[in-house]
Amino acid sequence: MQLVSTRNPSLENSFLGAVQAGLAPDGGLYIPTEIPRFTDMAELLAMDFQARSAEILHRFIGSEIPRAELDALVRRTFTFPAPVVPVTDRLAALELWHGPTLAFKDFGARFLAQVMAYASTGARCTVLTATSGDTGAAVAQAFWGLPGVQVVVLYPKGRVSPLQERQFATCGGNVLALAVEGAFDDCQRLVKAAFEDKALVEQLGLTSANSINIARLLAQTLYYFEAAAQIKSPAPLVVSVPSGNFGDLYAGLLAQACGAPIAQFVVATNANRVVPEYLETGTYTPRPSVATVSNAMDVGAPSNWERIHALFGGDHDAMAGALRWGSRTDAETCVTLAELYAQGYLADPHGAVACGVLQACLRDGEQGLFLATAHPAKFGEVLERDLGIQVPLPEALLAVQDRPLVSEPLAADMADLKARLLAWEPEA
């Protein structure tokens, strides 16, 4: 698989090289030079999830991972389903929270961990990632206890849910959680600055598990094919993606470009609506994020928009023509949560944003699908406070709710982060 930087097509890398590097040397993101077109879609959709996933990943990655190794890797990674759950005759949810940390990030994080374990040379490896909520949990659990790898999770202090925090900030061992004084955008900025420090990258063997890493995004393409396989309606399929850093939307657009039978994507954001404003006006103006009840989407400068921009050749009109979009306030999100609950479906705030925007965009004769990206119990405080709904905790959350936090505070300053990274000696 040949990849190039979004900022300089002369900067090339292989799949395994890009996985290890995270970012391209110029700070750009790696994208495929060619997107394969699948002409045997009916046969692919007839396969089971694991068999189809291995075949699709093989077509992307090629010989860099031998097919037998890739098949085994896929079997170890995708041990949980991604069911399509009907809500109404024209509306369904793709539930992506049936993995070990109850969020869609399990797909990408577990695949990335398995790829890195396969490619390990025994050299020091430090995974540095920023999280607005669920990435931290998925990455921490995927790499926790993995020999030869240490994980550093940056998260905005006070801006993730208590249960989300306990999923990654109670691990210890080879996982260091740093509570940054600032927003997710500050965490993301620190990660990018760390990767620009070449000496630090070399000394620590830095790599990233954020959606800037191409391995995560390839894994996320797979559940779009799974959704298409499960939906039997002949109506055009319109998929609404709750979007913060825009990796999930890019993965969906990759799947569509490969031939997945998805008619159109809907960009769904909360009050952090930098991308909807760009699609409406042609002016892209990143700015500090604002806190909302759908906190994983609280991103004011989404990294992966650079990939989507490159996918469309920077053509604003093409993007605006290919996508639908909308945003929801917290009040509107809670209204959608209540409406879905009255219809017998319990969603989390991110799924509710996607559903609300989808309902406003869906046209006659279309089948709508929204991504339910996290278990509702992760946001039990919101559901109980605003809707009076008490959500029983699943086993995975019961196991962490009383664990003491072992995170450390960190100023939103690169010098402080560098000093902490260099001083850290993980527990055995």
N, C-alpha and C positions, 0 to 999 in steps of 0.2 A: 504494500500500500504506500503510495507516494503522497506526501503531504507538503504543503507550503504555508508560509506565513501570510496572514491576511494583509499585511502591510508591505510585503516584499516577496513576490513570487519566485525570486531567485534563491530564497532561503528554503531549502528542501530538507525533508527528514523522512525516515521510515516510520512505520507505526510504533514499533517498540522504542525507537529513538525519541519520538514525540511524547510517548507516555512517560518516559523518564524525565524529559526536559520540562514538560508542562507547558511553559510559554516558549515561543520562538525567541531567538537571540535579540530581535529588535523590539520585543515586547508585544508582538502580534500573536494571534491565535492560529493554531494549525487547522487547516481545512484540506479536504481531499482535492487533488488536482483533477480527478475525474470521479463522477458519481455513477456507479454501475446501474444499468437499467435492466430490471428483471422482466423477462418476456414470458416467464412461466408462472405468473402470479397465481393462477388457479391451483397449480400443483403445490406451490409454497403454502398457500392458505389451507390446504387440506392436511398439512403436516401437524403434528402436535407441537406445543410451544418450544420444547427443548430442541427437537430435531430441526424445526424451522430456524430457530435462533442460531444454531451451530452453522447451518447452511448459509444464512445471510452474513454472519460474521466472517465466515471463510471467504465469501465473495468480496468483502471489503479488505480483509487483512492479507489474504493470499498465503504464500508459503512461509511467512515470517513465524507463524506458529503452525507446526505440523497438524494435519487434520485430526489425527487421533488424540493429540494433546488438547486441541481446541474442543473437541467433543467432550472430553473428560472435564475440562475447565468449565464448560457450560453446565454440565450436570451438577457440578459442585456449587455453581453460582445461583442458578435459577431453580430454587427448590420450593417455590411458592407461586400461587396463581395470580392472574390479573383478570378477574372476572368483569364482564359487562353486566350491569344490573339495571333492568328496566325501571324507569320512574313513571313515565306515561307512555302512551302509544308512540309518541314521536321523540321522546327524550330518554336518554339512558346515561348512566355513570360508568366510567371505566375506573374501577377501584384498584389503586396502585399501592395500597397500604397493607398488604397481607404478608410482607416480609418481616424479618426479625425486629426492626426498629419502627415498624408501622408507618412507613412513608415511602414515597416513590424513589427516594434517593437510594434505597437498598439495591435497586437494579444496577445502577451505575457504580456505586461504591464497592459492592461485592465483586463485580466483574473486574474493576480496576485492581483490587487487592489480589485477585487470582492471577491476573496478567503480570503484576509486579513480582509476585512470588515465583512465577514461571521464569521470568527474565532475570531474576536476582543473580548477581555474580559474587555475592558475599561482601561487597563494598558497603560502606555506611550509607544508609538511606533515611532521609527525614522527610516525611510528608507534612507539608504546611498547607492548611486550608482555612478558609473563612466560612462562617455559617451565619445565616439569618434564622436558623431554627433546626431544620431536619438534616441538613448535610452533615453537621457535626456528629449527630447520633449515628448516622449510617456509616460514616468514615471511621469513627472511633470503634464501632462494633466490628466492622469488616477487618480492621488492622489490629485490634486489641490482642496482644499476646503473640502476634506474628513475628517469628524470629528475624532479627536483623533490620527491623523497621521501627522507627519512632515517629509518633504522630503529634503534631501541634495544631490545636484548634483555636482559632481566634473568633470570639463572638461578642456582640454588642451588649454590654452589661445592662441588665434590666429590660432587655428588648426581645427576649425569647421567653416562651412560656416556661413555668417552673418544671414541668415534666420533660419538656424538650431539654432543658439545661441538665437535668439529672441523668439523662441518657448518655451524655458525653462528659460531663464535668464531675463524675463520680468514679471514673475508671481507674485513674492512677496508672502505675506501671509504665508502659511505653506510650501512654497518652497524656499529654500536657494540655490542659484547658486554660486559656488566658482570656479573662473578662476585660474587654477593651472599653475604655471610657470614650464612648462615641457611638456612632451608628454603624450599620453593616458596611456602608460605603467606606468608612475609615478602616475597617478590618480588611476589606478587599484591596484598598490602597496600600496597606502595609504588606500584604502578600505580594502584590506586584512589585513593590519597592525591594523586597527581599530577593526576588528573582532577578532584579536588575543589578544586584551586587554579586558579580561573578565570583569573587573570592569566597564569599559566604556560600554560594551555591556549590562550589567545588569542595569546600571544607566539610559541609554537612551532608552533601549528596542530596540537595533539596529537590523535591518534586511536589507537584500539587495534586490534590484530590478534588478540587473544585471543578465545576463544569467547564473551566478552561481546559481541562484535560480531555483529549479526544476519546480516550477509552470509555469514559463515562457517557459521552454522547452517543457513541455507537451502541452501547447497551440500551440506551433509552429509545433508540429507534424501534427496538424489537416489540415493545408493547403496542405500538401503533398497528403493526401487522397483526398482532394477536387480536386487537379490537376489531379489525376488518374481518378476521376469520370468524369471530363470534357473531357479528351482526349479520343477520340474514335478510334484512330489508333491501329491496332493490332501489330504494330512494337514494338520491345523492347524500353522502355522509359528510356532515359538517362538524368539525371537532373544535371545541373551545378549550384553550389551554390557559390556566391561571399562570400569569407570567410575572417574574421578578427580575431574575438575571438572564432570562430568555434562552437558557440551554435547552429546556424541554421543547420550546417551540422550534428551535433549530433542528433538534432531533426529529421532530414530526415532519418538518419540511424536507429533511433528507429522505425520510421514508417515502414521502409523497413523490419526490424526484426519482426514487428508485422504481416507482410504479404502484405503491400502496394505493388502494382505491378510496382515496379521501378527496372529496370535491373541493373543500376549502377549509382553511383554519381561521379561528377567531382568536384574536389577541385580547385577553381579559386581564385588566390590571385593577388595583385598588386606587387610592388617591395618588399614588406615585405613577403619574400618567405621562412620563416623558415620551414614551414610544407612541401612544395614541395621539399626542399632540404633534409629533413629527409626521405621522401618517396623514393627519388633517391639514398641516400647514407647510410641510417640507422643511421645517426648521428644527434641528436637533439640539436641545438645550438641557444637558444633564444638570442636576442640582441636588442639594442635600435631600435625603429621603425624609419622609414623615412617618411616624409610628401609626399602625393600624391594627385591627383585630386579626387581619390576615398577614401576620408579621413576616412570614417567609418571603413575601413579595415586596417588602419595604426596601426597595432598591431605587436609588436616584440616578445611578450611572451604570446601567446593565452591561456587563462585559460581553455577553454573547450577541448583543445587537451588532457588534462588529462582524461576526460570522454571517448573520442574516443579511447585512448590508452587502457583504462580498458575494453571497449566494445570488443576489439579484443584480450584481454588477454595479451597485451604487445607484440604481435607477429608482428614484422615489415613486414615480408613476407606476412602475411595474409592481413595486411592493404594495402600494395603495390599491392597485387593481386585484392583486392576488389574495389579499387579506381582508378580513372584517375585524372590527375592533370596538372596544368600549371599556368603561371603567365603572366601578361601584364605590360609593362611600360606605363607611361602616354602618350607617343607618340602613342603607339599601341592602347591604350584605345580610344584616340581621332579619330584614323582611324576607329575603329569599330563604334563609335558614328556616324561618317559621313556616313558610309556604311549603317547602320540601318536607318538613316534619309532618305537616298536616296531610300530605300525600303519602305518608308512610316511609319516607326516606330521610335518614339522619346524615347530614353532611357536616364537614368541617368548614370554617370560614373561607378557605381557599377554593374548595369545590363550589361553595355558594357564590363566590365572585364569578367563577367560570360559568356556572349555570345561569346566573342573572343576566350576564352579558349575552350568552347564547340565546336565551329566550327573546331578547330584544332584537337579535340579528337573524334568527331563523326564519326562513321563508316557506311558503306553502309548498308541500310536496317534498320536503327535505327531512332527513333523519338527523337529529341532533345528539351529540355525545359530548359530555364534559368530563374532564379529568378530576377524579377525587383523589387528591395527592397525599392526604394524611388521615389517620384514624381520628374520628371526632373526639375521642377521649383525651387527645393531646391538648384540646382546647376546651376542656370541661368548664373552666372558669368563665369563659365567654358564654357558653351555651347555658350555664346555670344563671349567670348574672342577667343576661339580656333576654333569655327565653324561658327561664325556669325549668330547663331540661337537665336532669341529672343523668350522666353517662357513666355506667359501670366501667371500672378500669379493667382492661385486658391484662392477662398475666404478665406480659412484657413490661407494662407500666407499673403494675403492683410490685414487681421485683426491684424497681429503682426508686420508688417514691420516698422512701425513708432513708436512702443512702446519704451520707454526709457529702457535701460538696468539697472537692479538693482543687478547685480552680484558684487561680491567682489573678490579682488585678494587674492591668497594664495600661499605661498611658498610650494614647494614639500617636506614638512617636517611633520612628524607625530605629533610632539609636537605642531606645529602651528594648525594643523587640530583639534587635541584634545581640545586645548584651545578654538577654535572657536565653536566647537560643544557644549561644556559645557556652553559657554557664551550666546548661541543663545536663545532668547525668541521670538518665532514666533508671528507675528501680529495676532490679533483676526480676 
